[in-house]
Amino acid sequence: MRGRAAAGVPGAPAGQPAPDGPAAAEHRLPSPLHLAYLGDAVWELHVRTQLVTGREQKLADIHRQAVEQVRAAAQAGRLRRIEAELTEAEREMVRRGRNASPQGPRAAEASDYRFSTGFECLLGYLYWTGQVERLAELLERMSGRE
């Protein structure tokens, strides 16, 4: 299921849901924190790809911009901006991620850390279930390029 990258979503699954479809894949979902772990990688790769594409900048500048976009407060803000547009299943994944979130680092507000875990859980869920088009759509909306 998670073979080659799909167009528009670096590192995304091949674009096909699990053999029995997304509903069957939900019965085999990893834990919310494992989905968040995957979602963190999806977001990081998306951010880095966007920063490198079409720009000639010093690597240190790109790294600083990436760190700014992947921190908990930034992720929480992006999620809050699109939350009303999520489907019921997507909101449920965000809720599960928020509720599973452990105490975050001291540098992050607890509510931001929980929301960022929900954000990452959502991205991991869409990646895991092969919902590549929806994942690409949300990545673009959260990046502010709709």
KEKE-3310 file (N, C-alpha, C; in steps of 0.2 Angstrom, whole numbers, plus 5000, padded with zeros to 4 digits):
npx = (5004:5010:5019:5027:5029:5014:5008:5010:5010:5023:5031:5020:5007:5005:4993:4982:4969:4969:4968:4955:4948:4946:4937:4939:4953:4953:4950:4962:4970:4984:4989:4983:4995:5005:5000:5001:5015:5018:5011:5019:5030:5025:5021:5033:5041:5033:5033:5047:5049:5042:5049:5061:5058:5059:5066:5081:5090:5100:5105:5104:5094:5083:5081:5078:5066:5058:5058:5051:5038:5035:5034:5024:5014:5012:5008:4996:4989:4987:4978:4967:4963:4957:4948:4934:4931:4933:4929:4917:4924:4937:4938:4936:4948:4957:4952:4955:4969:4972:4967:4976:4988:5003:5010:5018:5033:5041:5043:5031:5014:5002:4989:4992:5001:4993:4984:4992:4997:4985:4983:4994:4990:4979:4985:4993:4983:4976:4987:4990:4978:4978:4972:4975:4972:4964:4973:4983:4975:4972:4985:4989:4979:4982:4994:4992:4990:4978)
npy = (4994:5006:5011:5018:5036:5047:5058:5075:5073:5071:5057:5050:5037:5025:5029:5022:5015:5004:4986:4982:4993:5010:5009:4996:4997:5005:4997:4991:5001:5010:5015:5031:5039:5033:5035:5049:5050:5046:5056:5067:5066:5066:5080:5087:5083:5088:5102:5104:5101:5111:5122:5121:5120:5129:5139:5148:5147:5149:5135:5135:5146:5140:5129:5136:5142:5130:5124:5134:5132:5119:5118:5116:5126:5132:5122:5119:5131:5130:5119:5124:5133:5126:5117:5118:5113:5100:5082:5072:5060:5064:5074:5066:5059:5069:5072:5060:5060:5072:5068:5058:5063:5065:5074:5089:5097:5109:5121:5122:5127:5118:5116:5119:5109:5098:5100:5100:5087:5081:5087:5081:5067:5067:5069:5058:5048:5050:5047:5034:5027:5029:5040:5050:5060:5068:5071:5078:5089:5095:5097:5108:5117:5120:5125:5137:5139:5138)
npz = (5000:5003:4993:4980:4978:4977:4964:4968:4982:4991:4996:4999:4999:4986:4981:4981:4991:5005:5002:5004:5005:5012:5023:5028:5031:5042:5053:5055:5060:5066:5082:5089:5092:5085:5072:5072:5073:5060:5053:5057:5049:5036:5036:5038:5027:5017:5020:5019:5006:4999:5003:4997:4984:4969:4975:4978:4991:5006:5015:5029:5031:5025:5034:5046:5042:5040:5053:5060:5054:5058:5071:5086:5089:5077:5069:5076:5074:5060:5059:5066:5058:5047:5052:5052:5040:5039:5038:5047:5050:5049:5059:5070:5070:5073:5086:5092:5091:5099:5111:5114:5116:5124:5138:5132:5126:5137:5130:5123:5123:5132:5126:5112:5109:5111:5100:5089:5089:5086:5073:5067:5068:5060:5047:5047:5047:5035:5026:5029:5026:5013:5007:4996:4988:4996:5006:4999:4996:5009:5013:5005:5008:5021:5019:5014:5001:4993)
capx = (5000:5014:5025:5030:5025:5009:5009:5008:5011:5030:5031:5013:5006:5004:4986:4976:4967:4970:4965:4948:4946:4947:4934:4943:4959:4952:4950:4969:4974:4989:4987:4984:5002:5009:4998:5004:5022:5019:5009:5024:5035:5022:5021:5040:5043:5029:5036:5054:5049:5039:5054:5066:5055:5059:5070:5088:5092:5105:5102:5102:5088:5078:5080:5075:5059:5055:5057:5045:5032:5033:5033:5017:5010:5011:5003:4989:4985:4985:4973:4961:4961:4953:4945:4927:4931:4935:4924:4916:4929:4943:4937:4937:4955:4960:4950:4959:4976:4972:4966:4981:4994:5006:5013:5022:5039:5040:5042:5025:5008:4999:4984:4995:5004:4988:4981:4997:4996:4979:4985:4999:4987:4975:4989:4995:4977:4975:4992:4989:4972:4978:4967:4980:4969:4962:4979:4986:4970:4973:4991:4989:4975:4986:5000:4989:4990:4972)
capy = (5000:5012:5010:5024:5042:5049:5065:5080:5072:5068:5052:5048:5030:5025:5032:5017:5013:4997:4982:4981:5000:5014:5007:4990:4999:5008:4992:4990:5007:5010:5020:5038:5042:5030:5039:5056:5049:5046:5062:5072:5065:5069:5087:5089:5082:5093:5109:5105:5101:5118:5127:5119:5120:5135:5145:5147:5150:5146:5129:5138:5149:5135:5126:5140:5142:5124:5124:5138:5129:5112:5119:5114:5132:5133:5116:5120:5136:5128:5115:5128:5137:5122:5113:5118:5110:5093:5078:5069:5055:5068:5077:5061:5057:5074:5071:5054:5062:5076:5065:5053:5067:5066:5081:5091:5100:5115:5127:5123:5127:5111:5115:5119:5103:5093:5101:5098:5080:5080:5088:5075:5061:5067:5068:5051:5044:5050:5044:5027:5024:5030:5045:5054:5067:5072:5073:5084:5095:5098:5100:5114:5122:5122:5129:5143:5140:5134)
capz = (5000:5004:4989:4977:4979:4972:4962:4972:4989:4992:5001:5000:4997:4979:4979:4982:4998:5007:4997:5005:5005:5018:5029:5031:5034:5049:5058:5056:5061:5071:5088:5087:5092:5079:5066:5073:5071:5052:5050:5058:5044:5030:5036:5038:5020:5013:5022:5016:4998:4997:5004:4992:4977:4966:4978:4979:4998:5010:5019:5036:5031:5024:5040:5051:5040:5041:5060:5062:5052:5061:5078:5089:5089:5070:5067:5079:5071:5054:5060:5068:5052:5042:5056:5050:5033:5040:5038:5053:5052:5050:5066:5075:5070:5076:5093:5095:5092:5104:5118:5116:5116:5131:5140:5127:5129:5141:5126:5119:5127:5132:5121:5106:5108:5109:5094:5084:5089:5082:5066:5064:5068:5054:5041:5047:5045:5028:5023:5031:5023:5005:5004:4994:4985:5002:5010:4995:4997:5015:5014:5001:5011:5027:5017:5012:4994:4990)
cpx = (5004:5020:5028:5026:5020:5010:5006:5009:5018:5029:5025:5012:5005:4997:4981:4975:4969:4966:4957:4945:4947:4944:4937:4949:4958:4952:4957:4973:4979:4986:4987:4991:5006:5007:5001:5012:5023:5017:5015:5029:5032:5022:5028:5042:5039:5032:5043:5054:5046:5045:5060:5064:5055:5062:5077:5090:5097:5101:5100:5096:5082:5076:5076:5067:5055:5054:5051:5039:5030:5033:5025:5012:5008:5006:4996:4985:4983:4978:4967:4958:4956:4949:4937:4926:4932:4929:4923:4922:4936:4943:4938:4944:4959:4958:4954:4966:4977:4972:4972:4988:4997:5008:5018:5029:5037:5039:5036:5019:5005:4993:4986:4998:4999:4985:4986:4998:4990:4980:4989:4995:4982:4979:4991:4989:4976:4980:4991:4984:4972:4974:4972:4978:4967:4968:4982:4981:4971:4980:4992:4985:4979:4992:4998:4990:4984:4970)
cpy = (5006:5012:5017:5030:5044:5056:5070:5079:5068:5063:5048:5041:5031:5027:5028:5015:5006:4992:4981:4988:5003:5011:5001:4992:5002:5003:4990:4996:5007:5015:5027:5041:5039:5034:5046:5056:5050:5053:5068:5072:5067:5076:5090:5088:5087:5100:5109:5105:5108:5123:5127:5121:5128:5141:5143:5151:5146:5140:5131:5142:5145:5131:5130:5141:5136:5123:5128:5135:5122:5112:5118:5120:5133:5128:5117:5126:5134:5123:5119:5131:5133:5117:5112:5114:5102:5089:5075:5064:5059:5071:5072:5059:5063:5074:5066:5056:5067:5073:5060:5057:5067:5073:5083:5094:5107:5121:5128:5123:5120:5111:5115:5112:5097:5094:5099:5091:5078:5081:5083:5069:5061:5066:5061:5046:5044:5047:5036:5023:5026:5035:5051:5061:5071:5075:5079:5090:5099:5101:5107:5119:5124:5126:5136:5145:5136:5138)
cpz = (5000:5000:4986:4979:4974:4970:4967:4980:4990:4998:5003:4997:4989:4976:4979:4989:4999:5003:4998:5006:5012:5024:5032:5034:5041:5054:5059:5057:5066:5076:5085:5087:5087:5072:5066:5071:5063:5050:5051:5052:5037:5030:5035:5031:5016:5014:5018:5009:4996:4998:4999:4985:4975:4970:4979:4986:5001:5014:5026:5036:5029:5030:5045:5049:5042:5049:5063:5060:5055:5068:5080:5088:5081:5067:5070:5076:5064:5054:5062:5062:5047:5046:5054:5044:5034:5040:5045:5055:5053:5057:5071:5076:5074:5084:5096:5096:5098:5111:5119:5117:5124:5132:5135:5130:5132:5136:5122:5124:5126:5127:5114:5104:5107:5102:5088:5084:5085:5075:5063:5063:5062:5048:5041:5045:5038:5024:5023:5027:5015:5003:5002:4991:4991:5005:5006:4996:5003:5016:5010:5005:5018:5026:5015:5005:4990:4983)
residu = (MET:ARG:GLY:ARG:ALA:ALA:ALA:GLY:VAL:PRO:GLY:ALA:PRO:ALA:GLY:GLN:PRO:ALA:PRO:ASP:GLY:PRO:ALA:ALA:ALA:GLU:HIS:ARG:LEU:PRO:SER:PRO:LEU:HIS:LEU:ALA:TYR:LEU:GLY:ASP:ALA:VAL:TRP:GLU:LEU:HIS:VAL:ARG:THR:GLN:LEU:VAL:THR:GLY:ARG:GLU:GLN:LYS:LEU:ALA:ASP:ILE:HIS:ARG:GLN:ALA:VAL:GLU:GLN:VAL:ARG:ALA:ALA:ALA:GLN:ALA:GLY:ARG:LEU:ARG:ARG:ILE:GLU:ALA:GLU:LEU:THR:GLU:ALA:GLU:ARG:GLU:MET:VAL:ARG:ARG:GLY:ARG:ASN:ALA:SER:PRO:GLN:GLY:PRO:ARG:ALA:ALA:GLU:ALA:SER:ASP:TYR:ARG:PHE:SER:THR:GLY:PHE:GLU:CYS:LEU:LEU:GLY:TYR:LEU:TYR:TRP:THR:GLY:GLN:VAL:GLU:ARG:LEU:ALA:GLU:LEU:LEU:GLU:ARG:MET:SER:GLY:ARG:GLU)
# end
